[in-house]
Amino acid sequence: MTRSRTSWNVDLAKGLASGALLLALASPAFAVSVINKDTKEHTVTVDLGSTETNKKVAAGDTLQVDCPERCGLRVVGSGYGRQPGPDGKLIIDKRGMIRFTDETGAPKAQ
């Protein structure tokens, strides 16, 4: 029995769709680094939309957070938050405020 060209194309499309789905499911979450440049420990709220968790980051340490899609991060008590930029890095400055690494007035992440 000979298969038609259309049959081969349908099988190829199904295979590609299955592969793309598998790749999407196996892809790791977007990793975000929150670098604490302050001299004291801070609590960072990670807002994933449907859930929020608080994580502590010691002075001089870096907190690694997995964001499956989009997430917001804020320092407890600072009053505002940030969504990570394309580089996946945020800093807590010497005043305890969360900032982008390239934001004016913010020390650069190392």
Secondary structure, DSSP 4 states (H G I P E B T S, - for coil): -PPPHHHHHHHHHHHHHHHHHHHHHHSPPEEEEEEE-SSS-EEEEEE-SS-EEEEEE-TT-EEEEEESS--EEEETTTS-EE---TT-EEEE-TTS-EEETTSTTSPPP-
